[in-house]
Every structure is written in structure tokens, then in C-alpha cells.
Amino acid sequence: MVRPQSGATESREAMNRSYSALYRSCFSMENAETKLRTEKENAKEAKAQIDELLSWAECFDKADVGTRHLIIARLIERVEVSSGHKIHIKFRISLEQYMGKASA
């Protein structure tokens, strides 16, 4: 009976462990790349929203007082000031509508 050399068996086991570690590393890298792509897309969307808000702010800043009053009247339904100077503002539209995610 011929027995395999213990060195060959150990080498094969070491190679199997290396392949397993390589596979896990590749899988982790693919997951990280997917998360990175998602984060880049989210960052792009956030930047677009910020740019849109800044453009609204710029339009409001450049508007005359009458136009500003009309803009505010269309956006705000009621402002309540309670004791302790607490302010509650009730808007006519939701944040989603304002951001263009739902029909107004």
C-alpha cells in the first residue's frame, strides 16, 4: 500500500484554504464595489436636490416683496406661535411634493 506523502496533503489543504480565502475576498470586494456605486448614486441625487434648493433660494432672494409674499402664501397654510415662543408652521405641500417626488 502506497501512502500519500504528508507534505503533499498539507500543500493541498493549504492551497484549498488559500482558494477559500481568495473567494471570500473576491466576494467582499464585489459587495464593497456595489455599495460604492450605490453611495455614488445617492450622493449624485443629494447634490441635485441641494442644487435645486439653492436655485429656489436664489429665485426667492431675487424676487420683489410682492412675489415673495405670493410664494410664501402658496407654500404655508398657517403659522402658530405659542407660549415659550414655540413656532409651528403648517405647510400646504409635503416635502415629497416640494422635492418633485409626488404630484402636487
Residue pairs with C-beta under 8 A, 6 or more apart in sequence:
49 99
52 99
52 100
60 68
60 71
63 71
74 92
75 91
75 92
75 93
75 98
76 89
76 90
76 91
76 92
77 90
77 91
77 92
78 89
78 90
79 87
79 88
79 89
79 90
80 87
80 88
80 89
80 90
81 87
82 88
93 104
94 102
96 102
97 103
97 104
